[in-house]
Amino acid sequence: MRTTQDYDVRRRDYDAGATAYEADRKGAGWVVFAAILLGLSGLWNFFDGIAAISGAHVYVTNANYVFSDLNTWGWIVLCLGVLQGFAALTLLAGSEFARWIGIVSAGLNAIGQLMFAPAYPLWSLAMFAIDILIIYGLAVYGGARLRG
């Protein structure tokens, strides 16, 4: 014979499982979103690095604001873009180590964008905001996807 207490216990267990499932789904969505943003950020940095190395006219008016000379800055940004692209691809494959690479590379990119802010303030602030979203998604929800 079942009592209302048995029903309440089963209902509580079901609700707890549903809540954990929803949290895992939300976490997986944030990780995928952060990985896509990380890949886009890496792609943008890759092309910015190529433009700086080739001496394109994109940086001519504000080249004096860039850290070091333009060629060095281009190589730094190019390598960072490749690292971010690698982290995004391996993060989508489910690598735990890629999560930490993504957090570190997004943090380095955020610092670099703040250094670049006097030259191109709107672009730098937009990229800084994207880096913050990447760090948030990977730091808060990154482990949930791999546990679930």
Secondary structure, 3 states (H helix, E strand, C coil): CCCHHHHHHHHHHHHHHHHHHHHHHHHHHHHHHHHHHHHHHHHHHHHHHHHHHCCCHHHCCCHHHCCCCHHHHHHHHHHHHHHHHHHHHHHHCCCHHHHHHHHHHHHHHHHHHHHHCCCCHHHHHHHHHHHHHHHHHHHHHHHHHHHC
